Amino acid sequence: MSSDRYGFDVLSSSSARPHARPTASDLPAERGLVVEDVSTGFVGAVIRVEKSGGMHIVELEDRHGKTRSFRLGPGFWVDGKPVNLVPPVRASQPDSRRSASGSVKVANQRARVARGSRIWVEGKHDAELVEKVWGDDLRYEGVVVEMLEGVDNLEAALEEFEPEPGRRVGVLVDHLVPNSKESRIADAVISRFGSANVLILGHPYVDVWQAVKPARVGLQSWPTIERGTEWKLGILRELGWPHGEQADIAQGWKRILGTVRTYADLEPSLLGRVEELIDFVTAQ
């Protein structure tokens, strides 16, 4: 019996084996793809592919931040299946004619004068994510994104803003699910100010961090954090990143945001909501 924990060589073409074995398929080594090197058992996310000495080298980073380099080719597993890692296709690189949101860029277009309407988000991280993906669109449309510093401030902010035709407000809220505090606040605000000039939309996640696809940071899914633990610090702990103090949150978010290249790196539940808010505040 073989001591190899993977059994017989899955890449062998021999027909002498008693059982059929999976055939390795080619798979582009896209940034963020989580793979396992069969020979060492090292599991990590692809962070770069480089050409060196006439061959391609892939660098992987595990959940603890440790990196290792391997020769691109056979000998890897993804989701329990053998693959031949190949260089990422050129088409995966951002199209310079398109913005990060996927919209077509308008040549030589200056930012428009800011509209009276606004998009409000709960905090800094929400604002930075929206800016990174939709910034070009927002400048083209003349839409300003402002921070609420928490949904608890929404009603007071609307009282001061006084929304009306031509001064609409679109609000993006975290954890907007039935029977939550956020949903109750949203219902009360719409009841008071009306839906013609205020639109409140949200995603189901505890925090906007979860709107980034977990594969971007080498996870299959975002972990569940136990009650009593600061959620973001708990996430950093699970990732194996520094998590001892509040300052680590800013550094951790910087790393997460740095993995976001385009809308394709975000969950659809956020994409649709932001697009709808932009349409709402730009409607004539």
C-alpha positions as CSV (number, residue, x, y, z in Angstrom):
1,M,0.0,0.0,0.0
2,S,1.2,3.5,-0.8
3,S,2.0,5.8,2.1
4,D,1.1,8.8,0.0
5,R,-2.0,10.4,1.5
6,Y,-3.2,11.2,-2.0
7,G,-2.9,7.6,-3.1
8,F,-1.5,6.8,-6.5
9,D,-0.1,9.5,-8.8
10,V,-3.2,11.2,-10.1
11,L,-1.2,12.5,-13.1
12,S,-0.1,9.1,-14.2
13,S,-1.5,8.0,-17.5
14,S,-1.0,4.3,-16.7
15,S,-4.1,2.1,-17.2
16,A,-2.7,-0.6,-14.9
17,R,-4.3,0.9,-11.8
18,P,-7.5,-0.8,-10.6
19,H,-9.5,2.4,-10.2
20,A,-10.1,5.4,-12.4
21,R,-8.4,8.5,-11.2
22,P,-9.3,12.2,-11.8
23,T,-7.5,13.9,-14.6
24,A,-5.8,17.2,-14.0
25,S,-7.1,20.2,-15.9
26,D,-5.4,23.4,-16.7
27,L,-6.4,26.3,-14.4
28,P,-5.1,29.9,-14.6
29,A,-3.3,31.0,-11.5
30,E,-5.4,34.0,-10.8
31,R,-4.6,36.2,-7.8
32,G,-6.6,35.0,-4.8
33,L,-7.1,31.4,-6.0
34,V,-6.6,29.0,-3.1
35,V,-4.5,26.0,-4.0
36,E,-2.6,23.1,-2.3
37,D,0.8,21.9,-3.3
38,V,0.6,18.1,-3.3
39,S,4.2,17.4,-2.5
40,T,4.4,19.6,0.6
41,G,0.8,20.0,1.7
42,F,1.2,23.8,1.7
43,V,-2.1,25.6,1.2
44,G,-2.3,29.3,0.2
45,A,-3.7,31.9,-2.0
46,V,-2.0,33.0,-5.2
47,I,-0.5,36.4,-4.7
48,R,1.7,36.7,-7.8
49,V,3.0,34.8,-10.9
50,E,6.4,35.8,-12.2
51,K,8.7,34.5,-15.0
52,S,12.2,33.5,-13.8
53,G,14.9,31.6,-15.6
54,G,12.6,30.6,-18.5
55,M,9.9,29.2,-16.2
56,H,6.9,30.6,-14.4
57,I,6.9,30.8,-10.6
58,V,3.7,31.1,-8.5
59,E,3.9,32.6,-5.0
60,L,1.4,31.4,-2.4
61,E,0.5,33.0,0.9
62,D,-1.2,30.9,3.7
63,R,-3.7,32.2,6.2
64,H,-0.8,33.1,8.6
65,G,0.9,35.3,6.1
66,K,3.7,32.8,5.3
67,T,4.7,32.7,1.6
68,R,6.3,30.0,-0.5
69,S,7.1,29.8,-4.2
70,F,6.5,26.9,-6.5
71,R,7.1,26.1,-10.2
72,L,3.9,26.6,-12.2
73,G,2.5,23.4,-13.7
74,P,1.1,20.1,-12.4
75,G,1.1,19.0,-8.7
76,F,-1.6,21.2,-7.3
77,W,-5.1,20.6,-5.9
78,V,-8.1,23.0,-5.9
79,D,-11.3,22.0,-4.1
80,G,-10.0,18.4,-3.9
81,K,-9.3,18.1,-7.6
82,P,-5.9,17.9,-9.4
83,V,-5.0,20.9,-11.6
84,N,-2.2,22.1,-13.8
85,L,-1.6,25.7,-12.9
86,V,-1.0,27.9,-15.9
87,P,-0.2,31.6,-16.2
88,P,-3.2,33.8,-15.8
89,V,-4.8,34.9,-19.1
90,R,-4.2,38.5,-20.2
91,A,-8.0,39.0,-20.3
92,S,-8.0,38.9,-16.5
93,Q,-6.1,42.2,-16.4
94,P,-8.3,45.3,-16.0
95,D,-9.5,46.8,-19.3
96,S,-8.2,50.3,-19.4
97,R,-11.3,51.3,-21.2
98,R,-13.5,50.3,-18.3
99,S,-13.7,51.5,-14.7
100,A,-13.5,49.2,-11.7
101,S,-17.3,49.0,-11.7
102,G,-17.3,47.7,-15.3
103,S,-18.7,50.8,-16.9
104,V,-17.1,52.2,-20.0
105,K,-14.8,55.2,-19.3
106,V,-15.5,58.5,-21.1
107,A,-12.4,59.9,-22.6
108,N,-11.3,63.4,-21.3
109,Q,-14.4,63.6,-19.1
110,R,-14.0,66.0,-16.2
111,A,-15.8,65.4,-12.9
112,R,-19.2,67.1,-12.9
113,V,-20.2,69.8,-10.4
114,A,-21.6,68.0,-7.4
115,R,-25.3,67.3,-7.4
116,G,-27.6,68.3,-4.6
117,S,-28.3,64.6,-4.0
118,R,-26.0,62.5,-1.9
119,I,-25.2,58.9,-1.1
120,W,-24.6,58.2,2.6
121,V,-22.7,55.2,4.0
122,E,-22.2,54.1,7.6
123,G,-18.5,54.5,7.9
124,K,-15.0,55.0,6.5
125,H,-14.5,51.4,5.2
126,D,-17.8,51.5,3.3
127,A,-16.9,54.9,1.8
128,E,-13.4,53.6,0.7
129,L,-14.8,50.5,-0.9
130,V,-17.5,52.4,-2.8
131,E,-14.8,54.9,-3.9
132,K,-12.4,52.2,-5.1
133,V,-15.0,50.4,-7.3
134,W,-17.4,53.2,-8.3
135,G,-15.3,56.3,-7.9
136,D,-15.1,57.0,-11.7
137,D,-18.8,56.6,-12.1
138,L,-19.6,58.9,-9.1
139,R,-17.3,61.7,-10.3
140,Y,-18.8,61.4,-13.8
141,E,-22.3,61.7,-12.3
142,G,-21.3,64.4,-9.8
143,V,-22.4,62.3,-6.8
144,V,-20.8,62.9,-3.4
145,V,-20.5,60.0,-0.9
146,E,-20.7,61.0,2.8
147,M,-20.3,59.1,6.0
148,L,-23.0,58.8,8.6
149,E,-20.7,57.3,11.3
150,G,-23.5,54.8,12.1
151,V,-27.1,54.3,11.1
152,D,-28.2,55.6,14.5
153,N,-27.5,59.1,13.2
154,L,-29.6,58.7,10.1
155,E,-32.8,60.4,11.2
156,A,-31.0,63.4,12.7
157,A,-28.9,63.7,9.5
158,L,-32.0,63.7,7.3
159,E,-33.6,66.4,9.5
160,E,-30.6,68.6,8.9
161,F,-30.3,67.8,5.2
162,E,-34.1,68.2,4.4
163,P,-34.4,66.0,1.3
164,E,-36.6,67.2,-1.5
165,P,-36.8,66.8,-5.3
166,G,-33.4,67.5,-6.6
167,R,-31.9,66.8,-3.2
168,R,-32.4,63.1,-2.8
169,V,-30.5,60.8,-0.4
170,G,-29.6,57.2,-1.0
171,V,-28.4,55.3,2.1
172,L,-26.3,52.1,2.2
173,V,-26.8,50.3,5.5
174,D,-24.9,47.3,6.9
175,H,-26.8,44.3,8.2
176,L,-30.2,45.4,6.8
177,V,-32.1,42.2,7.5
178,P,-35.7,41.7,8.7
179,N,-36.3,42.5,12.4
180,S,-32.9,44.0,13.0
181,K,-32.3,47.3,14.6
182,E,-31.2,48.6,11.2
183,S,-34.4,47.6,9.5
184,R,-36.5,49.3,12.3
185,I,-34.6,52.5,11.9
186,A,-35.0,52.3,8.1
187,D,-38.8,51.8,8.3
188,A,-39.2,54.7,10.7
189,V,-37.2,57.0,8.5
190,I,-39.1,56.1,5.3
191,S,-42.4,56.5,7.2
192,R,-41.4,60.0,8.2
193,F,-39.5,61.4,5.1
194,G,-41.2,59.3,2.4
195,S,-39.7,57.1,-0.3
196,A,-39.8,59.7,-3.1
197,N,-36.6,61.4,-1.9
198,V,-35.0,58.9,0.4
199,L,-34.0,55.4,-0.5
200,I,-32.5,53.0,2.1
201,L,-30.8,49.8,0.8
202,G,-28.4,47.5,2.5
203,H,-26.6,44.2,2.4
204,P,-27.1,41.3,4.9
205,Y,-23.5,41.3,6.2
206,V,-22.4,42.2,9.7
207,D,-19.9,44.6,8.1
208,V,-18.9,45.6,4.6
209,W,-15.7,43.5,5.0
210,Q,-17.9,40.5,4.2
211,A,-19.0,42.0,0.9
212,V,-15.5,41.3,-0.4
213,K,-15.4,37.7,-1.7
214,P,-13.5,35.6,0.9
215,A,-11.3,34.0,-1.7
216,R,-9.6,37.4,-2.1
217,V,-8.0,36.8,1.3
218,G,-7.5,33.1,1.0
219,L,-10.7,31.9,2.7
220,Q,-13.5,29.7,1.4
221,S,-16.0,31.6,3.5
222,W,-15.9,34.3,6.2
223,P,-15.7,32.7,9.6
224,T,-18.4,33.0,12.3
225,I,-17.1,35.1,15.3
226,E,-18.3,34.2,18.7
227,R,-20.5,36.6,20.8
228,G,-18.5,38.9,23.0
229,T,-15.6,39.3,20.6
230,E,-15.1,42.4,18.5
231,W,-16.1,41.1,15.1
232,K,-13.3,42.7,13.1
233,L,-10.7,41.7,15.6
234,G,-12.1,38.2,15.5
235,I,-11.8,38.1,11.7
236,L,-8.2,39.3,11.9
237,R,-7.5,36.6,14.4
238,E,-8.9,33.9,12.1
239,L,-6.8,35.2,9.3
240,G,-3.7,35.0,11.4
241,W,-3.1,38.7,11.1
242,P,-2.3,41.1,14.0
243,H,-5.4,41.6,16.1
244,G,-4.4,42.8,19.5
245,E,-5.6,46.4,19.2
246,Q,-7.9,48.8,17.3
247,A,-5.0,50.0,15.2
248,D,-4.8,46.5,13.7
249,I,-8.2,46.9,12.3
250,A,-7.1,49.8,10.0
251,Q,-4.1,47.8,8.8
252,G,-6.2,44.7,8.3
253,W,-8.8,46.6,6.2
254,K,-6.0,48.1,4.1
255,R,-4.9,44.6,3.3
256,I,-8.4,43.5,2.4
257,L,-9.2,46.6,0.4
258,G,-5.9,46.1,-1.5
259,T,-7.2,42.7,-2.8
260,V,-10.2,44.4,-4.5
261,R,-9.5,45.1,-8.1
262,T,-12.9,45.4,-9.7
263,Y,-16.6,44.7,-9.1
264,A,-15.9,41.0,-9.7
265,D,-14.2,40.8,-6.3
266,L,-17.4,41.9,-4.5
267,E,-20.5,39.9,-3.6
268,P,-23.6,40.5,-5.9
269,S,-25.6,41.5,-2.8
270,L,-23.6,44.7,-2.5
271,L,-23.2,45.4,-6.2
272,G,-26.8,45.6,-7.0
273,R,-27.6,47.9,-4.0
274,V,-24.9,50.4,-4.8
275,E,-25.9,50.5,-8.5
276,E,-29.5,51.1,-7.5
277,L,-28.6,53.9,-5.1
278,I,-26.6,55.6,-7.9
279,D,-29.5,55.4,-10.2
280,F,-31.8,56.8,-7.5
281,V,-29.8,59.9,-6.8
282,T,-29.0,60.7,-10.4
283,A,-32.6,60.3,-11.7
284,Q,-34.0,63.6,-13.1
